[in-house]
Amino acid sequence: MNKITLRVLARGVLSQGFQAIIVYRFFHWLLIQRLPGQPFRFFVERFIEVTTGISIPAACKIGKGFRIHHFGGIILHPTVEIGENCTVYHHVTIGDRGGYGNAAKIGDNVMIGVGAKIIGDVVIGNNCKIGANTVVDEDVSDNSIVIGYKCEIKEMSL
């Protein structure tokens, strides 16, 4: 390998988002295989949560190509479902409605901006962009851009 490849590899491995995703993928695989992971899983997930500020429970369903840019303050509810090729920025919460119900089902190719909150059992379509600091509490159709405190949905033209 040349120096650039080793540098890129090292940067990726040392990335807090990458570490959190690897831990999620491993324990999610154990869960799917019905292999025991407790109490080891509890300690490793807490360690990742404390050191990276990212909480991704093994029960989440997340497709391939999931990326975390700018780690920290990312909290996912155990019932979250995220499609393929989604990107999440820092300080994002995807949760239930204050202790009851399920969390969101998010489609493919979705970008969730800094500080966004997706609250409740909502469906976010494919190819959507959730703007920074946006609060989403209703369904969003495919190819939409969502911006603002009380979400304002605008259709994207392709």
Backbone as a chain_set.jsonl record, in Angstrom:
{"seq": "MNKITLRVLARGVLSQGFQAIIVYRFFHWLLIQRLPGQPFRFFVERFIEVTTGISIPAACKIGKGFRIHHFGGIILHPTVEIGENCTVYHHVTIGDRGGYGNAAKIGDNVMIGVGAKIIGDVVIGNNCKIGANTVVDEDVSDNSIVIGYKCEIKEMSL", "coords": {"N": [[0.836, -1.186, 0.0], [0.414, 2.271, -0.664], [1.504, 5.434, 0.828], [-0.618, 7.287, 0.959], [-2.914, 5.672, 0.864], [-2.603, 4.195, 3.231], [-2.788, 6.299, 5.06], [-5.423, 7.182, 4.626], [-6.779, 4.837, 5.358], [-6.01, 4.654, 8.074], [-7.147, 7.042, 9.044], [-9.848, 6.465, 8.646], [-10.245, 4.194, 10.317], [-9.691, 5.298, 12.788], [-11.735, 7.074, 13.061], [-14.467, 8.221, 14.932], [-17.15, 7.858, 14.238], [-16.986, 5.69, 12.454], [-16.032, 3.717, 14.208], [-18.237, 3.457, 15.947], [-20.156, 2.496, 14.151], [-19.018, 0.043, 13.376], [-19.093, -1.367, 15.82], [-21.894, -1.406, 16.188], [-22.624, -2.932, 13.875], [-21.376, -5.424, 14.424], [-22.633, -6.3, 16.864], [-25.286, -6.241, 16.053], [-25.219, -8.231, 14.118], [-24.651, -10.447, 15.794], [-27.081, -10.454, 17.2], [-28.95, -11.019, 15.138], [-28.051, -13.559, 14.443], [-28.768, -14.867, 16.662], [-26.982, -15.239, 18.742], [-25.404, -15.203, 21.923], [-24.654, -12.094, 23.494], [-24.613, -10.505, 25.655], [-23.209, -9.951, 28.913], [-21.321, -8.468, 27.667], [-21.928, -6.913, 25.367], [-23.413, -4.78, 26.467], [-21.456, -3.36, 27.968], [-19.567, -2.675, 25.966], [-21.135, -1.169, 24.154], [-21.852, 0.963, 25.886], [-19.301, 2.005, 26.388], [-18.569, 2.918, 23.81], [-20.613, 4.785, 23.481], [-19.988, 6.667, 25.493], [-17.351, 7.447, 24.792], [-17.562, 8.332, 22.132], [-19.945, 9.678, 21.87], [-22.079, 8.626, 20.524], [-24.943, 6.704, 20.101], [-26.035, 3.724, 19.078], [-28.227, 1.335, 19.149], [-28.105, -2.263, 19.058], [-30.445, -3.379, 18.11], [-31.458, -1.737, 16.119], [-32.257, -1.332, 12.629], [-30.257, -1.059, 10.002], [-29.274, -0.18, 6.791], [-26.791, -0.967, 4.224], [-23.892, 1.116, 3.552], [-24.174, 3.174, 5.368], [-23.318, 6.237, 6.875], [-21.542, 8.265, 9.183], [-20.962, 11.535, 9.683], [-18.906, 13.847, 11.288], [-18.826, 13.246, 14.31], [-20.661, 12.734, 17.408], [-23.168, 13.29, 19.82], [-25.203, 11.749, 18.641], [-28.09, 9.977, 18.656], [-29.928, 7.075, 18.475], [-33.049, 5.461, 18.447], [-34.019, 2.148, 19.503], [-35.904, 1.024, 17.688], [-35.513, 2.152, 15.222], [-35.392, 2.245, 11.671], [-33.292, 2.313, 8.982], [-32.561, 2.986, 5.642], [-30.46, 2.192, 2.781], [-27.263, 3.737, 2.11], [-27.294, 6.141, 3.657], [-26.659, 9.252, 5.297], [-25.627, 10.689, 8.3], [-25.311, 13.528, 10.295], [-23.707, 15.305, 13.055], [-25.203, 15.565, 16.368], [-27.783, 14.525, 15.979], [-30.989, 13.221, 16.596], [-33.008, 10.409, 16.557], [-35.943, 9.353, 17.491], [-38.587, 8.094, 19.714], [-41.922, 9.15, 20.679], [-41.495, 10.499, 23.268], [-41.233, 8.286, 25.08], [-43.115, 6.439, 24.293], [-44.432, 4.37, 21.663], [-43.039, 3.763, 18.347], [-39.973, 4.455, 16.509], [-38.715, 6.28, 13.636], [-38.98, 5.212, 10.164], [-36.718, 5.19, 7.719], [-35.923, 5.961, 4.407], [-33.893, 5.07, 1.485], [-30.767, 6.66, 0.574], [-30.769, 9.072, 2.092], [-30.08, 12.182, 3.62], [-29.299, 13.453, 6.715], [-29.231, 16.336, 8.39], [-27.117, 18.439, 10.528], [-28.009, 18.477, 13.914], [-30.66, 17.759, 13.517], [-33.907, 16.488, 14.379], [-35.837, 13.657, 14.473], [-38.893, 12.632, 15.16], [-40.945, 10.19, 16.501], [-43.143, 7.659, 15.03], [-42.666, 7.942, 12.09], [-42.474, 8.101, 8.486], [-39.828, 8.487, 6.358], [-39.208, 9.249, 3.101], [-37.412, 7.995, 0.159], [-34.308, 9.412, -1.04], [-34.256, 11.898, 0.284], [-33.587, 15.054, 1.922], [-32.839, 16.216, 5.041], [-32.845, 19.163, 6.654], [-30.493, 21.185, 8.584], [-31.012, 21.357, 12.081], [-33.72, 20.809, 11.892], [-36.984, 19.793, 12.861], [-38.717, 16.897, 12.556], [-41.855, 15.574, 12.446], [-43.788, 14.328, 11.048], [-44.861, 12.33, 8.211], [-42.704, 12.123, 5.318], [-42.521, 12.58, 1.901], [-40.994, 10.849, -0.927], [-37.981, 12.204, -2.417], [-37.828, 14.759, -1.226], [-37.077, 17.918, 0.343], [-36.547, 18.875, 3.605], [-37.077, 21.424, 5.852], [-36.646, 23.617, 8.67], [-38.12, 24.464, 11.907], [-40.806, 23.61, 12.598], [-41.6, 21.207, 10.518], [-41.277, 21.894, 7.086], [-42.278, 20.866, 4.07], [-40.9, 20.417, 0.932], [-41.131, 19.587, -2.432], [-38.627, 18.019, -4.339], [-37.268, 18.701, -7.514], [-36.403, 16.483, -10.062]], "CA": [[0.0, 0.0, 0.0], [1.179, 3.515, -0.628], [1.289, 6.241, 2.03], [-1.944, 7.906, 0.95], [-3.871, 4.63, 1.208], [-2.457, 3.924, 4.662], [-3.308, 7.466, 5.779], [-6.885, 7.123, 4.521], [-7.19, 3.703, 6.182], [-5.842, 5.036, 9.48], [-8.155, 8.057, 9.359], [-11.135, 5.786, 8.738], [-10.281, 3.331, 11.504], [-9.675, 6.15, 13.98], [-12.949, 7.895, 13.063], [-15.42, 7.798, 15.957], [-18.342, 7.362, 13.559], [-16.664, 4.365, 11.95], [-15.962, 2.814, 15.353], [-19.607, 3.21, 16.411], [-20.84, 1.669, 13.156], [-18.454, -1.308, 13.471], [-19.655, -1.981, 17.024], [-23.293, -1.695, 15.878], [-22.712, -4.036, 12.908], [-20.995, -6.67, 15.094], [-23.655, -6.75, 17.806], [-26.502, -6.509, 15.281], [-25.001, -9.555, 13.534], [-24.871, -11.417, 16.874], [-28.517, -10.484, 17.476], [-29.592, -11.724, 14.019], [-27.641, -14.966, 14.527], [-29.251, -15.358, 17.96], [-25.826, -15.603, 19.562], [-25.392, -14.363, 23.126], [-23.695, -11.002, 23.487], [-24.655, -9.812, 26.944], [-23.204, -8.528, 29.242], [-20.255, -7.823, 26.911], [-22.518, -5.88, 24.511], [-23.773, -3.629, 27.29], [-20.251, -2.593, 28.305], [-18.959, -2.116, 24.753], [-22.013, -0.091, 23.67], [-21.704, 2.118, 26.79], [-17.975, 2.572, 26.153], [-18.659, 3.675, 22.554], [-21.488, 5.945, 23.722], [-19.266, 7.646, 26.307], [-16.161, 7.961, 24.105], [-17.861, 8.947, 20.836], [-21.197, 10.431, 21.89], [-22.967, 8.009, 19.539], [-25.666, 5.551, 20.628], [-26.75, 2.953, 18.05], [-28.544, 0.02, 19.708], [-27.995, -3.402, 18.141], [-31.763, -3.702, 17.566], [-31.748, -0.9, 14.948], [-32.074, -1.97, 11.319], [-29.583, -0.047, 9.198], [-28.766, -0.731, 5.544], [-25.371, -0.757, 3.89], [-23.527, 2.459, 3.128], [-24.491, 4.147, 6.423], [-22.16, 7.065, 7.199], [-21.67, 9.293, 10.219], [-19.995, 12.624, 9.534], [-18.81, 14.737, 12.45], [-19.383, 12.458, 15.401], [-21.077, 13.336, 18.673], [-24.562, 13.641, 20.053], [-26.099, 11.002, 17.753], [-28.861, 9.035, 19.458], [-30.941, 6.361, 17.709], [-33.972, 4.594, 19.189], [-33.855, 0.759, 19.053], [-36.814, 0.618, 16.61], [-35.195, 2.889, 14.001], [-35.044, 1.516, 10.452], [-32.647, 3.238, 8.053], [-32.231, 2.324, 4.377], [-29.083, 2.168, 2.311], [-26.557, 4.956, 1.706], [-27.758, 7.305, 4.407], [-25.618, 10.006, 5.986], [-26.1, 11.386, 9.495], [-24.342, 14.464, 10.868], [-23.695, 15.315, 14.517], [-26.331, 16.043, 17.168], [-29.045, 14.036, 15.407], [-31.76, 12.287, 17.409], [-34.143, 9.745, 15.917], [-36.532, 8.71, 18.654], [-40.035, 7.919, 19.818], [-42.637, 10.337, 21.152], [-41.415, 10.674, 24.71], [-41.373, 7.068, 25.862], [-44.101, 5.5, 23.758], [-44.442, 4.229, 20.208], [-41.807, 3.412, 17.644], [-39.241, 5.538, 15.867], [-38.883, 6.454, 12.193], [-38.508, 4.343, 9.093], [-36.069, 6.133, 6.82], [-35.627, 5.318, 3.133], [-32.533, 5.045, 0.948], [-30.139, 7.887, 0.083], [-31.269, 10.202, 2.888], [-29.082, 12.951, 4.346], [-29.901, 14.068, 7.902], [-28.311, 17.412, 8.733], [-26.684, 18.737, 11.893], [-28.999, 18.868, 14.906], [-32.029, 17.381, 13.156], [-34.631, 15.591, 15.278], [-36.93, 12.94, 13.819], [-39.635, 12.211, 16.337], [-42.13, 9.357, 16.36], [-43.271, 6.606, 14.029], [-42.875, 8.602, 10.804], [-41.797, 7.501, 7.349], [-39.07, 9.425, 5.532], [-39.037, 8.599, 1.804], [-36.092, 7.881, -0.454], [-33.674, 10.581, -1.654], [-34.654, 13.118, 0.998], [-32.591, 15.804, 2.673], [-33.388, 16.828, 6.243], [-31.961, 20.291, 6.922], [-29.933, 21.377, 9.92], [-31.905, 21.766, 13.169], [-35.12, 20.582, 11.534], [-37.745, 18.828, 13.645], [-39.641, 16.179, 11.673], [-42.818, 14.778, 13.216], [-44.809, 13.813, 10.136], [-44.286, 11.609, 7.079], [-42.067, 12.916, 4.269], [-42.544, 11.809, 0.662], [-39.729, 10.707, -1.654], [-37.387, 13.334, -3.129], [-38.199, 16.016, -0.564], [-36.154, 18.634, 1.217], [-37.311, 19.257, 4.786], [-36.35, 22.473, 6.562], [-37.361, 24.418, 9.648], [-38.487, 23.91, 13.208], [-41.978, 22.808, 12.26], [-41.12, 20.836, 9.192], [-41.879, 22.431, 5.872], [-41.891, 19.889, 3.056], [-40.858, 20.927, -0.448], [-40.791, 18.534, -3.381], [-37.441, 18.272, -5.162], [-37.435, 18.338, -8.922], [-35.257, 15.652, -10.472]], "C": [[0.874, 1.24, 0.0], [0.78, 4.35, 0.585], [-0.103, 6.846, 2.09], [-2.997, 6.88, 1.366], [-3.793, 4.3, 2.697], [-3.008, 5.074, 5.501], [-4.838, 7.459, 5.776], [-7.429, 5.988, 5.39], [-7.112, 4.056, 7.663], [-6.889, 6.056, 9.896], [-9.537, 7.42, 9.515], [-11.27, 4.963, 10.002], [-10.337, 4.161, 12.785], [-10.906, 7.057, 14.079], [-13.952, 7.344, 14.082], [-16.71, 7.259, 15.332], [-18.142, 5.951, 13.044], [-16.64, 3.346, 13.085], [-17.367, 2.463, 15.853], [-20.36, 2.301, 15.441], [-20.325, 0.229, 13.211], [-19.027, -2.044, 14.682], [-21.13, -2.34, 16.792], [-23.395, -2.92, 14.974], [-22.396, -5.375, 13.572], [-22.12, -7.168, 16.004], [-25.008, -6.974, 17.131], [-26.403, -7.889, 14.639], [-25.21, -10.637, 14.588], [-26.355, -11.58, 17.173], [-29.268, -11.269, 16.399], [-29.29, -13.219, 14.07], [-28.141, -15.65, 15.798], [-28.119, -15.91, 18.82], [-25.782, -14.685, 20.777], [-24.308, -13.28, 23.037], [-23.634, -10.259, 24.803], [-23.801, -10.564, 27.954], [-22.138, -7.752, 28.484], [-20.791, -6.67, 26.056], [-22.838, -4.623, 25.293], [-22.557, -2.749, 27.552], [-19.615, -1.949, 27.076], [-19.823, -0.972, 24.205], [-21.908, 1.138, 24.566], [-20.36, 2.806, 26.584], [-17.991, 3.432, 24.881], [-19.509, 4.92, 22.755], [-20.743, 7.043, 24.488], [-18.101, 8.261, 25.528], [-16.457, 8.673, 22.795], [-19.084, 9.849, 20.867], [-22.21, 9.903, 20.892], [-23.606, 6.776, 20.159], [-26.477, 4.908, 19.506], [-27.029, 1.577, 18.627], [-28.482, -1.08, 18.644], [-29.33, -3.746, 17.493], [-32.15, -2.842, 16.364], [-31.549, -1.715, 13.675], [-31.53, -0.908, 10.374], [-28.966, -0.712, 7.977], [-27.305, -0.406, 5.296], [-25.137, 0.698, 3.452], [-23.857, 3.541, 4.135], [-23.22, 4.898, 6.8], [-22.511, 8.045, 8.306], [-20.559, 10.298, 9.98], [-20.045, 13.468, 10.791], [-19.52, 14.117, 13.646], [-19.874, 13.333, 16.56], [-22.551, 13.667, 18.723], [-25.542, 12.925, 19.145], [-26.766, 9.902, 18.574], [-29.942, 8.412, 18.572], [-31.757, 5.469, 18.639], [-33.816, 3.162, 18.664], [-34.762, 0.34, 17.898], [-36.574, 1.368, 15.296], [-34.886, 1.921, 12.866], [-34.513, 2.536, 9.457], [-32.239, 2.448, 6.817], [-30.763, 2.411, 4.033], [-28.575, 3.571, 1.988], [-27.087, 6.221, 2.371], [-26.593, 7.934, 5.162], [-26.247, 10.776, 7.137], [-24.969, 12.282, 10.002], [-24.523, 14.513, 12.383], [-24.955, 15.941, 15.118], [-27.693, 15.709, 16.56], [-29.681, 13.066, 16.388], [-32.885, 11.727, 16.561], [-34.78, 8.904, 17.007], [-38.031, 8.552, 18.588], [-40.671, 9.222, 20.316], [-42.66, 10.392, 22.675], [-41.71, 9.432, 25.514], [-42.444, 6.115, 25.379], [-44.037, 5.489, 22.233], [-43.077, 3.866, 19.655], [-41.143, 4.655, 17.078], [-39.395, 5.426, 14.35], [-38.39, 5.278, 11.36], [-38.002, 5.29, 8.011], [-35.637, 5.383, 5.572], [-34.156, 5.358, 2.754], [-32.073, 6.449, 0.544], [-30.666, 9.141, 0.784], [-30.092, 10.852, 3.605], [-29.807, 13.65, 5.491], [-28.892, 15.057, 8.464], [-28.092, 17.594, 10.224], [-27.874, 19.135, 12.775], [-30.432, 18.495, 14.588], [-32.606, 16.404, 14.179], [-35.778, 14.98, 14.49], [-37.663, 12.209, 14.92], [-40.858, 11.385, 15.956], [-42.056, 8.392, 15.195], [-43.627, 7.238, 12.688], [-42.098, 7.864, 9.724], [-41.131, 8.618, 6.557], [-38.774, 8.687, 4.224], [-37.598, 8.544, 1.334], [-35.618, 9.227, -0.986], [-34.086, 11.9, -1.014], [-33.452, 13.77, 1.666], [-33.311, 16.487, 3.825], [-32.399, 17.92, 6.651], [-31.51, 20.364, 8.367], [-30.995, 21.903, 10.872], [-33.385, 21.639, 12.843], [-35.741, 19.558, 12.471], [-38.786, 18.216, 12.719], [-40.548, 15.327, 12.542], [-43.995, 14.315, 12.363], [-44.109, 13.155, 8.954], [-43.751, 12.577, 6.023], [-42.01, 12.052, 3.012], [-41.166, 11.775, 0.004], [-39.294, 12.033, -2.272], [-37.74, 14.689, -2.534], [-37.016, 16.607, 0.188], [-36.992, 19.133, 2.381], [-36.479, 20.26, 5.575], [-37.237, 23.124, 7.604], [-37.735, 23.679, 10.912], [-39.723, 23.045, 13.078], [-41.793, 22.461, 10.808], [-41.977, 21.41, 8.084], [-41.379, 21.553, 4.742], [-41.988, 20.532, 1.671], [-40.434, 19.783, -1.346], [-39.561, 18.952, -4.166], [-37.768, 17.918, -6.605], [-36.19, 17.576, -9.345], [-34.855, 15.934, -11.878]], "O": [[1.95, 1.251, 0.598], [-0.172, 4.013, 1.288], [-0.705, 6.911, 3.162], [-3.888, 7.203, 2.151], [-4.826, 4.143, 3.348], [-3.626, 4.843, 6.54], [-5.467, 7.703, 6.806], [-8.431, 6.164, 6.082], [-8.046, 3.786, 8.418], [-7.46, 5.951, 10.981], [-10.302, 7.79, 10.406], [-12.293, 5.026, 10.683], [-10.97, 3.755, 13.759], [-11.088, 7.737, 15.088], [-14.246, 6.149, 14.09], [-17.295, 6.306, 15.846], [-19.028, 5.107, 13.178], [-17.165, 2.242, 12.943], [-17.65, 1.301, 16.147], [-21.119, 1.431, 15.868], [-21.114, -0.71, 13.104], [-19.403, -3.211, 14.579], [-21.57, -3.432, 17.149], [-24.156, -3.843, 15.262], [-23.08, -6.364, 13.309], [-22.515, -8.331, 15.921], [-25.794, -7.805, 17.585], [-27.381, -8.636, 14.614], [-25.871, -11.64, 14.318], [-26.838, -12.694, 17.376], [-30.127, -12.092, 16.716], [-30.154, -14.046, 13.779], [-27.959, -16.853, 15.984], [-28.277, -16.907, 19.524], [-26.094, -13.499, 20.662], [-23.198, -13.528, 22.566], [-22.715, -9.475, 25.043], [-23.691, -11.783, 27.826], [-22.04, -6.532, 28.621], [-20.2, -5.59, 26.015], [-22.562, -3.516, 24.83], [-22.619, -1.532, 27.379], [-19.172, -0.803, 27.137], [-19.297, 0.077, 23.834], [-21.878, 2.259, 24.057], [-20.275, 4.034, 26.601], [-17.479, 4.552, 24.885], [-19.168, 5.992, 22.257], [-20.864, 8.222, 24.154], [-17.886, 9.471, 25.597], [-15.683, 9.535, 22.379], [-19.25, 10.696, 19.99], [-23.099, 10.635, 20.457], [-22.911, 5.904, 20.68], [-27.471, 5.466, 19.042], [-26.146, 0.719, 18.599], [-28.776, -0.839, 17.473], [-29.347, -4.351, 16.422], [-33.092, -3.19, 15.651], [-30.769, -2.667, 13.649], [-32.24, 0.023, 9.992], [-28.226, -1.687, 8.101], [-26.672, 0.328, 6.055], [-26.061, 1.4, 3.041], [-23.825, 4.723, 3.792], [-22.173, 4.289, 7.02], [-23.618, 8.58, 8.363], [-19.375, 9.971, 10.06], [-21.126, 13.767, 11.298], [-20.672, 14.436, 13.942], [-19.536, 14.513, 16.659], [-23.109, 14.247, 17.793], [-26.628, 13.448, 18.896], [-26.101, 9.018, 19.113], [-30.765, 9.119, 17.992], [-31.205, 4.803, 19.515], [-33.509, 2.979, 17.486], [-34.434, -0.61, 17.186], [-37.358, 1.229, 14.357], [-34.211, 0.91, 13.062], [-35.195, 3.506, 9.126], [-31.645, 1.375, 6.924], [-29.924, 2.675, 4.895], [-29.346, 4.466, 1.641], [-27.299, 7.241, 1.715], [-25.671, 7.249, 5.605], [-27.274, 11.434, 6.969], [-23.823, 11.85, 10.122], [-25.394, 13.836, 12.929], [-25.661, 16.722, 14.479], [-28.628, 16.507, 16.62], [-29.008, 12.199, 16.944], [-33.626, 12.475, 15.923], [-34.239, 7.872, 17.405], [-38.667, 8.828, 17.57], [-40.017, 10.264, 20.362], [-43.724, 10.338, 23.291], [-42.379, 9.515, 26.544], [-42.663, 5.075, 26.001], [-43.641, 6.47, 21.604], [-42.105, 3.689, 20.389], [-41.681, 5.76, 17.158], [-40.126, 4.569, 13.854], [-37.539, 4.487, 11.768], [-38.761, 6.088, 7.461], [-35.055, 4.302, 5.659], [-33.29, 5.639, 3.582], [-32.888, 7.311, 0.215], [-30.969, 10.144, 0.138], [-29.217, 10.165, 4.131], [-30.798, 14.349, 5.278], [-27.831, 14.668, 8.952], [-28.773, 16.997, 11.058], [-28.648, 20.023, 12.419], [-31.341, 18.881, 15.323], [-31.882, 15.6, 14.766], [-36.594, 15.696, 13.91], [-37.129, 11.287, 15.537], [-41.702, 11.832, 15.18], [-41.058, 8.315, 14.478], [-44.749, 7.091, 12.204], [-41.179, 7.098, 10.016], [-41.785, 9.573, 6.137], [-38.158, 7.621, 4.239], [-36.683, 8.99, 2.027], [-36.429, 10.081, -1.342], [-34.244, 12.906, -1.705], [-32.439, 13.124, 1.936], [-34.267, 17.236, 3.622], [-31.243, 17.628, 6.959], [-32.059, 19.704, 9.249], [-31.781, 22.783, 10.518], [-34.215, 22.303, 13.465], [-35.101, 18.571, 12.833], [-39.632, 18.92, 12.166], [-40.08, 14.464, 13.284], [-45.054, 13.959, 12.88], [-42.922, 13.383, 8.716], [-44.26, 13.685, 5.852], [-41.511, 10.928, 3.048], [-40.286, 12.57, 0.336], [-40.125, 12.877, -2.609], [-37.93, 15.659, -3.267], [-36.095, 15.905, 0.606], [-38.037, 19.748, 2.171], [-35.33, 19.992, 5.926], [-38.456, 23.176, 7.437], [-37.678, 22.452, 10.986], [-39.688, 21.862, 13.415], [-41.827, 23.344, 9.95], [-43.207, 21.411, 8.138], [-40.177, 21.503, 4.482], [-43.012, 21.105, 1.298], [-39.468, 19.082, -1.043], [-39.458, 20.095, -4.61], [-38.469, 16.941, -6.87], [-35.067, 17.969, -9.029], [-33.912, 15.327, -12.384]]}, "num_chains": 1, "name": "protein.A"}
